[in-house]
Amino acid sequence: MRDTDYAEELGEAGTITFPSGSEGRIERLFIKKAGVEAIRFSWWKEGNLVPRPLDATEEELLRLFEDAIPKGVFTSDFKNKLKALL
C-alpha cells in the first residue's frame, strides 16, 4: 500500500486496464491533513499517477466498480445509499 505525506492507501484499489496499457483506479484513501477517508478516481500510466482527470466510458466505469466493490473500496453504508438512489 502506498503511504505519502498527503495520504495513505487503505486497501486494494479497483482497477481496469485500458487498451493503451494505462490503468483507471478507484482507491480508498486516508487524507492525513484533513483526517478523513476519501475515494479517488485516478489514471495511471507506466506505474505513475497522471495528474489529469480519469476519462472513462460508462462501460469502463462499470468495470471499475465491478472490481472495486468486492475489494472493499466502498463502505456498506455507501453501497446501501447508492442502491437507494438507483
C-alpha positions in Angstrom: 0.0 0.0 0.0 1.2 3.5 -0.8 1.8 5.9 2.0 2.8 9.5 1.2 2.8 12.8 3.2 -0.6 13.5 1.6 -2.5 10.2 2.0 -2.4 6.6 2.9 -4.0 4.0 0.7 -6.4 2.0 2.9 -6.8 -1.2 0.8 -6.5 -2.7 -2.7 -7.7 -0.4 -5.5 -10.3 -1.3 -8.0 -8.6 -1.3 -11.4 -9.1 -1.6 -15.1 -6.5 -1.7 -17.9 -7.2 0.4 -21.0 -6.1 -0.8 -24.5 -3.2 1.7 -24.3 -1.9 -0.2 -21.2 -2.7 2.7 -18.8 -4.9 2.0 -15.8 -8.0 3.5 -14.3 -8.3 3.1 -10.5 -10.8 3.7 -7.7 -8.9 4.0 -4.4 -9.9 4.4 -0.8 -7.5 6.8 0.9 -7.0 8.4 4.3 -6.2 12.1 3.7 -3.8 12.9 6.5 -4.1 16.7 6.9 -8.0 16.6 6.8 -8.2 13.4 8.9 -10.8 11.9 6.6 -11.3 8.9 4.3 -11.9 9.7 0.7 -12.4 8.0 -2.7 -10.0 8.8 -5.5 -10.7 8.1 -9.2 -7.3 8.2 -10.8 -5.5 7.5 -14.1 -2.1 5.7 -14.0 0.4 5.4 -16.8 3.6 3.2 -16.6 3.0 2.9 -12.8 2.8 6.6 -12.2 -0.2 8.7 -11.2 -1.2 11.0 -14.1 -2.2 14.5 -12.8 -5.1 14.7 -15.1 -8.8 13.6 -14.7 -9.7 10.0 -15.4 -11.8 9.8 -18.5 -13.8 6.6 -18.8 -16.8 5.4 -20.8 -19.8 4.2 -18.8 -18.8 0.6 -19.6 -15.3 1.2 -18.3 -16.7 2.9 -15.2 -19.0 -0.1 -14.5 -16.0 -2.4 -14.9 -14.1 -0.3 -12.3 -17.0 -0.6 -9.9 -17.2 -4.4 -10.5 -13.5 -4.7 -9.5 -13.6 -2.2 -6.6 -16.8 -3.4 -4.8 -15.5 -6.9 -3.8 -12.2 -5.4 -2.8 -13.9 -3.2 -0.1 -13.2 0.2 -1.6 -16.7 1.3 -0.7 -18.4 1.0 2.7 -21.6 -0.9 3.3 -23.3 2.4 4.1 -22.2 3.9 0.8 -23.4 0.9 -1.2 -26.8 1.0 0.6 -27.2 4.6 -0.2 -26.2 4.1 -3.8 -28.8 1.3 -4.1 -31.5 3.6 -2.8 -30.6 6.2 -5.4 -30.9 3.7 -8.2 
